[in-house]
Amino acid sequence: MNTLAKLIATGLLSLAATVGVAGELITVYKSPTCGCCGAWVEHLKANGFEVQTHNTDRMDQVKQSLGVKPQHASCHTAEISGYVIEGHVPADEIRRLLREKPAVAGLTVPGMPIGAPGMEGARQDPYQVLTFDREGNSAVFADY
């Protein structure tokens, strides 16, 4: 195999490995009128996720049914591979969650911090990505 063919094969294998995680289906529940939720969906798509979106006016019921406690809440809720993703969680942290597979219910970025994906603005506020469990316990997963 010539050098160019080896480089192409290596690149395709690397891409396949990346898409294997990022190409997973993520189901997003959001308000039909929330612009930042739509911007977060675009962030996911730009990062290779396949996104299925459900607009609903019953976000409180969605959150409750998926075990999201009020202290972990944001504006949209998603599901991927058995995990719950709450709020403006960066795509890289979702990929990390899927790679590491910790024993948690999911990830959350509580509230709506400026600078998080979908909440881009003139400034970048510090925020944390937290893991959470069904009992409402949480731990820091990443600092931004």
QUIUR-V772461 format. One record per residue. N is the residue number from 1. RES is the residue in three letters. SS is DSSP state (H for helix, E for strand, - for the rest). PHI is phi in whole degrees, -180 to 180 (NA if undefined). BURIAL is # if it has 24 or more other C-alpha atoms within 12 Angstrom, else .. Layout:
N/RES/SS/PHI/BURIAL
N/RES/SS/PHI/BURIAL
This chain:
1/MET/-/NA/.
2/ASN/-/-77/.
3/THR/H/-60/.
4/LEU/H/-63/.
5/ALA/H/-63/.
6/LYS/H/-65/.
7/LEU/H/-63/.
8/ILE/H/-64/.
9/ALA/H/-61/.
10/THR/H/-63/.
11/GLY/H/-62/.
12/LEU/H/-66/.
13/LEU/H/-65/.
14/SER/H/-64/.
15/LEU/H/-63/.
16/ALA/H/-62/.
17/ALA/H/-65/.
18/THR/H/-68/.
19/VAL/H/-66/.
20/GLY/H/-56/.
21/VAL/H/-90/#
22/ALA/H/-69/#
23/GLY/-/-78/#
24/GLU/-/-68/#
25/LEU/E/-75/#
26/ILE/E/-118/#
27/THR/E/-101/#
28/VAL/E/-112/#
29/TYR/E/-109/#
30/LYS/E/-152/#
31/SER/-/-71/.
32/PRO/-/-67/.
33/THR/-/-108/.
34/CYS/-/-90/.
35/GLY/H/-69/.
36/CYS/H/-69/#
37/CYS/H/-65/#
38/GLY/H/-63/#
39/ALA/H/-67/.
40/TRP/H/-67/#
41/VAL/H/-59/#
42/GLU/H/-64/#
43/HIS/H/-60/#
44/LEU/H/-63/#
45/LYS/H/-61/#
46/ALA/H/-65/.
47/ASN/-/-103/#
48/GLY/-/89/#
49/PHE/-/-81/#
50/GLU/E/-88/#
51/VAL/E/-117/#
52/GLN/E/-114/.
53/THR/E/-110/#
54/HIS/E/-121/.
55/ASN/E/-83/#
56/THR/-/-150/.
57/ASP/-/-96/.
58/ARG/-/-117/.
59/MET/H/-63/#
60/ASP/H/-60/.
61/GLN/H/-68/.
62/VAL/H/-61/#
63/LYS/H/-60/#
64/GLN/H/-62/.
65/SER/H/-66/.
66/LEU/-/-97/#
67/GLY/-/81/#
68/VAL/-/-84/#
69/LYS/-/-80/#
70/PRO/H/-53/.
71/GLN/H/-70/.
72/HIS/H/-107/#
73/ALA/-/-75/#
74/SER/-/-141/#
75/CYS/-/-92/#
76/HIS/-/-134/#
77/THR/E/-135/#
78/ALA/E/-137/#
79/GLU/E/-131/#
80/ILE/E/-152/#
81/SER/-/49/.
82/GLY/-/85/.
83/TYR/E/-106/#
84/VAL/E/-102/#
85/ILE/E/-119/#
86/GLU/E/-113/#
87/GLY/E/84/#
88/HIS/-/-85/#
89/VAL/-/-75/#
90/PRO/-/-63/#
91/ALA/H/-57/#
92/ASP/H/-60/#
93/GLU/H/-74/#
94/ILE/H/-66/#
95/ARG/H/-59/#
96/ARG/H/-61/.
97/LEU/H/-56/#
98/LEU/H/-68/#
99/ARG/H/-74/.
100/GLU/H/-82/.
101/LYS/-/51/.
102/PRO/-/-69/.
103/ALA/-/-83/.
104/VAL/-/-135/#
105/ALA/-/-77/#
106/GLY/E/172/#
107/LEU/E/-118/#
108/THR/E/-145/#
109/VAL/E/-118/#
110/PRO/-/-61/#
111/GLY/-/72/#
112/MET/-/-141/#
113/PRO/-/-69/#
114/ILE/-/-65/.
115/GLY/-/104/.
116/ALA/-/-72/#
117/PRO/-/-55/#
118/GLY/-/91/#
119/MET/-/-122/#
120/GLU/-/-59/.
121/GLY/-/-159/.
122/ALA/-/-74/.
123/ARG/-/-135/.
124/GLN/-/-124/.
125/ASP/-/-81/.
126/PRO/-/-67/.
127/TYR/-/-153/#
128/GLN/E/-122/#
129/VAL/E/-97/#
130/LEU/E/-113/#
131/THR/E/-86/#
132/PHE/E/-146/#
133/ASP/-/-118/#
134/ARG/-/-66/.
135/GLU/-/-85/.
136/GLY/-/101/.
137/ASN/-/-73/.
138/SER/E/-145/#
139/ALA/E/-148/.
140/VAL/E/-72/.
141/PHE/E/-102/#
142/ALA/E/-160/.
143/ASP/E/-111/.
144/TYR/-/-127/.
